[in-house]
Amino acid sequence: MIAGDFLNVALILCLIGGLLLGFPVAFTLAGVSIIFAMIGEVFGIFSFSFLQAVAQRLNGTLQNELLMAVPMFVFMGVMLERSRVAEEMLESMGRMFGTLRGGLGISVSIVGALLAASTGIVGATVVTMTLLSLPTMLKNGYDPKLATGSICAAGTLGQIIPPSIVLVLLGDQLSSVYQQARMSIGDFSPQPVSVGDLFAGSLIPGLLLVGMYISYQAFIAIIRPSSSPALPPLEQEMSKADLLRSLGHSLVPPIILIVAVLGSILAGIATPTEAAGVGAIGATLLAGVRLDERHGWPIYFAGLSLIGMLVISQVMDVRITKQEYVATDWIGIGICILLGLLLLWGIVISLLRVWRTGILRTVVNSTMETTAMVFVILFGAAIFSLVFRGFGGEAAVHHILENMPGGAAGAMIVVMLVMFLLGFILDFIEIIFIVVPIVSVILFKMDVYPFSDPVWLGVMFAINLQTSFLTPPFGFALFYLRGAAPAGVRTGDIYKGVIPFILIQLTMLVLLVMFPEIATWLPRALFG
Amino acid sequence: MSFLEGFARTIDRLNETIGATVAWLALPMVLLQFLVVLLRYVFGYGHVAMQESIVYLHAAGFMLGAAAVLLRGGHVRVDIFYSARTMRGKAMTDLFGALFFLVPMAVLIIDVSLPIAIQSWSILEGSKETSGIQAVFLLKSLPVAFATLVLLQGLSMAARAALVLTGRLDTHLSPAARKEGAVQ
């Protein structure tokens, strides 16, 4: 329909204009769409009753169990950040590797990959990393280009390394769109795609990227030693044993936590929501220890009790929903209850500590803020997509993409370019809700490997967007870094600094196109 | 204090109180989720009402808190141009956006969700599971509550922006937003 297409083009142009005004994205999306729905109604090409579906969408979203993982991951991430776990990791890694050339930059990459994982908002992560590490790097004579480039890249990378909330959201969208698309091309029992699949798929590409960042930094440290000097040794030299102890102290607990959360999802034991809930409590326990190291024992006991309970439940039958019990069952159940009480004690102690220091208040408030932000965008995007579809937008996009020269590959290139450009004005979450459903359904329907593989597609989208956030002059990450960096750092240096990392990203994308198995192998190996 | 300023302050206080309260729902939410996991994986025990209560806590937390998040400036903006604008320019964006983007969205959501909520209340709709929480009507009222609170907050935002534009207020930011600083 010509009039519908015309209105859709106008809708998108007005939307971009509206977004650039700077009013909150969620409301702009909804508002501009509603205004166009009214225009469409006047011209008789849109029926307002279409928008009744918003109510079902809202109620469906409220009860979507998978999306409940979002607040829990945010809870976990903010708890780790506020209890200075990240800071301590960076400090002790800096001490360990800092005395090597390039060591500080490498530490930044590793910590970024580990800890940025749980938040999923580009801005917050980049700002945290900048405040934590940039001053130290500059003070020790790091080339500002290399320092800022490393921080931007590491800060954005966390988003695509599981567990991250953007991957939860992307997985949720891709799985429902994939189901519909397969059905519509006559496959009535499609292989379901889960968030676990996407987590598994993005793990290897994410780790490869970290590896490439580190290799680049090591390479620069060798060919241009002045760019990333070693830190001067501390006045009071720490013994090797002390160094190792501090490294173990700061690094091991968060790594165990992240591996446990991710592992239970990848092993198919827990849903992302369940794992995130456990991760949130785990982060609280960790914060409890950090706040009062000398009285850490109730919390160590709590951790041991948890492990004990899990072990006992494997070797003994402690289920409490049976008909008949034998004596040993009761012993097992008794021990588990005792351990449960110890665990409860540890959790209560931790909660008291985080509450007294005000951390808990910050954590619950940040959780609410991020969750509300994400879901209201989802609502706005739902309204937009109803109007866009009502105007026949999906059919039009389908038509355009199908007639691209080069078939599915051509369509893929266009999709990637459009997303890359949109990444300049929209955050990951918005693109997931607005663009991904519209374009991915078409690629799925084309049914050409690897373009129609949901996991591969998700990973490509994620790395593409991460690249967009790094690209001058509009990249999101650069703005946040600029805002948090000392005034002495020149914007031009930031721009120059990220270029090598952008090239690394592009290399990764090319590798993924040449060897799709980098993304698709692990989920298949794990889940079949 | 003018009428508009009093109006804005009253709404801000209302939403900040609600927001600061419902934020705490996140705590029982993660604790219950942890308990559910523990009971299931260790004791092989599942409890429908407990599982469902997590949904209620989660949904109430962000739906009732969304207006407070707006007050605190927590909803992301595209700030390429916005951050560089003067206070008047920002106030203009906020006035325009609140009236033409936010108000229609809130009104639409109330319009489509209210009949569903009323219907659900009229039969006191409960969970599909017999041992679940028999209060689905509360869940289905959340979109109406959400949109109403956001609508009020949008009007407060517009009022402040109007006061800035007429020179009767120095900043369009509410005290809460100023305290928070630039969240995003």
Chai-1 contact restraints between the chains, C-beta under 6 A:
chainA,res_idxA,chainB,res_idxB,connection_type,confidence,min_distance_angstrom,max_distance_angstrom,comment,restraint_id
A,L19,B,V78,contact,1.0,0.0,6.0,A-B,restraint_1
A,L20,B,V78,contact,1.0,0.0,6.0,A-B,restraint_2
A,L20,B,F81,contact,1.0,0.0,6.0,A-B,restraint_3
A,L21,B,T93,contact,1.0,0.0,6.0,A-B,restraint_4
A,G22,B,R77,contact,1.0,0.0,6.0,A-B,restraint_5
A,G22,B,V78,contact,1.0,0.0,6.0,A-B,restraint_6
A,G22,B,D79,contact,1.0,0.0,6.0,A-B,restraint_7
A,G22,B,Y82,contact,1.0,0.0,6.0,A-B,restraint_8
A,G22,B,T93,contact,1.0,0.0,6.0,A-B,restraint_9
A,F23,B,T93,contact,1.0,0.0,6.0,A-B,restraint_10
A,F23,B,G97,contact,1.0,0.0,6.0,A-B,restraint_11
A,F23,B,F101,contact,1.0,0.0,6.0,A-B,restraint_12
A,P24,B,H75,contact,1.0,0.0,6.0,A-B,restraint_13
A,P24,B,R77,contact,1.0,0.0,6.0,A-B,restraint_14
A,V25,B,V76,contact,1.0,0.0,6.0,A-B,restraint_15
A,A26,B,H75,contact,1.0,0.0,6.0,A-B,restraint_16
A,F27,B,F101,contact,1.0,0.0,6.0,A-B,restraint_17
A,F27,B,L102,contact,1.0,0.0,6.0,A-B,restraint_18
A,F27,B,M105,contact,1.0,0.0,6.0,A-B,restraint_19
A,T28,B,F101,contact,1.0,0.0,6.0,A-B,restraint_20
A,A30,B,M105,contact,1.0,0.0,6.0,A-B,restraint_21
A,G31,B,F100,contact,1.0,0.0,6.0,A-B,restraint_22
A,G31,B,F101,contact,1.0,0.0,6.0,A-B,restraint_23
A,G31,B,P104,contact,1.0,0.0,6.0,A-B,restraint_24
A,G31,B,M105,contact,1.0,0.0,6.0,A-B,restraint_25
A,I34,B,P104,contact,1.0,0.0,6.0,A-B,restraint_26
A,I34,B,L108,contact,1.0,0.0,6.0,A-B,restraint_27
A,Q52,B,V112,contact,1.0,0.0,6.0,A-B,restraint_28
A,V54,B,V112,contact,1.0,0.0,6.0,A-B,restraint_29
A,A55,B,V112,contact,1.0,0.0,6.0,A-B,restraint_30
A,A55,B,S113,contact,1.0,0.0,6.0,A-B,restraint_31
A,A55,B,I116,contact,1.0,0.0,6.0,A-B,restraint_32
A,L58,B,P143,contact,1.0,0.0,6.0,A-B,restraint_33
A,L62,B,A59,contact,1.0,0.0,6.0,A-B,restraint_34
A,Q63,B,V55,contact,1.0,0.0,6.0,A-B,restraint_35
A,M68,B,H58,contact,1.0,0.0,6.0,A-B,restraint_36
A,P71,B,A26,contact,1.0,0.0,6.0,A-B,restraint_37
A,M72,B,V30,contact,1.0,0.0,6.0,A-B,restraint_38
A,F75,B,A26,contact,1.0,0.0,6.0,A-B,restraint_39
A,F75,B,V30,contact,1.0,0.0,6.0,A-B,restraint_40
A,G123,B,Q184,contact,1.0,0.0,6.0,A-B,restraint_41
A,E274,B,V37,contact,1.0,0.0,6.0,A-B,restraint_42
A,G277,B,V30,contact,1.0,0.0,6.0,A-B,restraint_43
A,G277,B,Q33,contact,1.0,0.0,6.0,A-B,restraint_44
A,G277,B,F34,contact,1.0,0.0,6.0,A-B,restraint_45
A,V278,B,F34,contact,1.0,0.0,6.0,A-B,restraint_46
A,V278,B,V37,contact,1.0,0.0,6.0,A-B,restraint_47
A,A280,B,V30,contact,1.0,0.0,6.0,A-B,restraint_48
A,I281,B,F34,contact,1.0,0.0,6.0,A-B,restraint_49
A,M309,B,V42,contact,1.0,0.0,6.0,A-B,restraint_50
A,S313,B,V42,contact,1.0,0.0,6.0,A-B,restraint_51
A,R319,B,G44,contact,1.0,0.0,6.0,A-B,restraint_52
A,I320,B,F43,contact,1.0,0.0,6.0,A-B,restraint_53
A,I320,B,Y45,contact,1.0,0.0,6.0,A-B,restraint_54
A,T321,B,G44,contact,1.0,0.0,6.0,A-B,restraint_55
A,T321,B,Y45,contact,1.0,0.0,6.0,A-B,restraint_56
A,C336,B,V42,contact,1.0,0.0,6.0,A-B,restraint_57
A,V364,B,A23,contact,1.0,0.0,6.0,A-B,restraint_58
A,V364,B,W24,contact,1.0,0.0,6.0,A-B,restraint_59
A,V364,B,A26,contact,1.0,0.0,6.0,A-B,restraint_60
A,V364,B,L27,contact,1.0,0.0,6.0,A-B,restraint_61
A,N365,B,A23,contact,1.0,0.0,6.0,A-B,restraint_62
A,T367,B,A26,contact,1.0,0.0,6.0,A-B,restraint_63
A,M368,B,A23,contact,1.0,0.0,6.0,A-B,restraint_64
A,M368,B,G61,contact,1.0,0.0,6.0,A-B,restraint_65
A,M368,B,G65,contact,1.0,0.0,6.0,A-B,restraint_66
A,E369,B,V69,contact,1.0,0.0,6.0,A-B,restraint_67
A,E369,B,G74,contact,1.0,0.0,6.0,A-B,restraint_68
A,T371,B,F62,contact,1.0,0.0,6.0,A-B,restraint_69
A,A372,B,F62,contact,1.0,0.0,6.0,A-B,restraint_70
A,A372,B,G65,contact,1.0,0.0,6.0,A-B,restraint_71
A,A372,B,A66,contact,1.0,0.0,6.0,A-B,restraint_72
A,A372,B,V69,contact,1.0,0.0,6.0,A-B,restraint_73
A,M373,B,G74,contact,1.0,0.0,6.0,A-B,restraint_74
A,M373,B,H75,contact,1.0,0.0,6.0,A-B,restraint_75
A,F375,B,F62,contact,1.0,0.0,6.0,A-B,restraint_76
A,V376,B,A66,contact,1.0,0.0,6.0,A-B,restraint_77
A,I425,B,V78,contact,1.0,0.0,6.0,A-B,restraint_78
A,D427,B,V76,contact,1.0,0.0,6.0,A-B,restraint_79
